Amino acid sequence: MDNRGAAMIIALWILAAAAAAAIAAIDAAREDGAAAGDRVLDTRALYAATAAALLAHSRNLSDASWERDMGACHVRAEARVEADGQNAVLSCDIRAGRLRRLFDVGWTRMAGDWTPTWWRER
């Protein structure tokens, strides 16, 4: 093998290494993009849960069950007032794209108004 053949093999090795690095970078970017998309959907679901709680409060927790589209999310909510009339739980089933989140918001009646006292994701 002459110098020209050796140079060709070295050049092909360098080209193969560059292609492998490029493919690895593209794959990593694709995974980061999917994770970023999930974070965006999760943020939208949290926003929708907060909006659902505000909407339920504005209705004085009087609607027992309702469904609504809020931006990119579909929200199904159900309010249950306990027998004593002083505590309630708002359950929210939220779908944002391929993501599904379930939230419960606890309410207590204080001075005649409903006040959120706890929040949990199921």
Residue, then its C-alpha position, 0 to 999 in steps of 0.5 A: m500500500d502506498n502513501r495515497g492508500a494509507a491517506m485514504i484509509i485515514a480519511l475514511w476513518i475520520l469521516a466515519a468517526a465524524a458521522a458517528a459523532a453526528i448521529a450520536a448528537i442527533d439522537a441525543a437532541r431527539e431524546d432531549g426534545a422528547a423530554a422537553g415536550d413532556r415538561v411542556l405538557d406537564t406544565r400545561a397540565l399543572y396550569a389546567a389544574t390551577a385553572a380548574a380550581l379557580l373555576a370551581h371556586s368562582r362557581n362556589l363548588s356548586d357544579a358537581s361535575w363538569e368537563r372543559d377544554m382549557g387550551a391544549c388540555h381536556v379537564r374533567a372535574e368533580a367536586r364532592v362536598e362532605a356531609d358537614g358542608q365545611n369540607a370539599v374535594l375537587s378531583c381533576d382528570i387532565r389530559a394534555g396530549r399523551l400525558r394524563r395527570l390526576f389532581d385532588v384539591g381540598w377545600t375548607r369553608m372559612a368565614g363563609d368562603w371556600t379556601p384551598t387547604w391541600w393539593r395532591e397529585r394521584 
